[in-house]
């Protein structure tokens, strides 16, 4: 639900496609996310493609998490079970807080569309340097499901009873106190 008495607040979102074969010209999943981000009124702060390499994935996400223009990072690709699927392994170790509910809701939405095949995805989410990070499968359908079914509402300040935008200023409280959570 989006009450009209609250203003829309655009956030900066970076999209990272993880693939050994895709380019920006044929990256349908990254383009799906970029289009939906723009349609919702947010800012596509950056977009890139990196290969299925843990160090490259982690380096790109860590760099973006330190960029003040980027509030959210969404990755697409590398969540399966093959030997080259390493996005969760690259990013979960740097999560300061893990968002188990994201994976659960994503799988619930996905199950309604593709049935038990949803178990072949290791979609996950968390917070890195006060930046939300979401790890999505590499299919355009999965990106649509995650954005349309979860992220669009959670990144709309008007969404009630709560949303990610209203807590963004407090994501780094533990750092400001000088302690760890």
Order of alpha helices (4+ residues) and beta strands (2+ residues): beta-alpha-beta-alpha-beta-alpha-beta-alpha-beta-beta-alpha-alpha-alpha
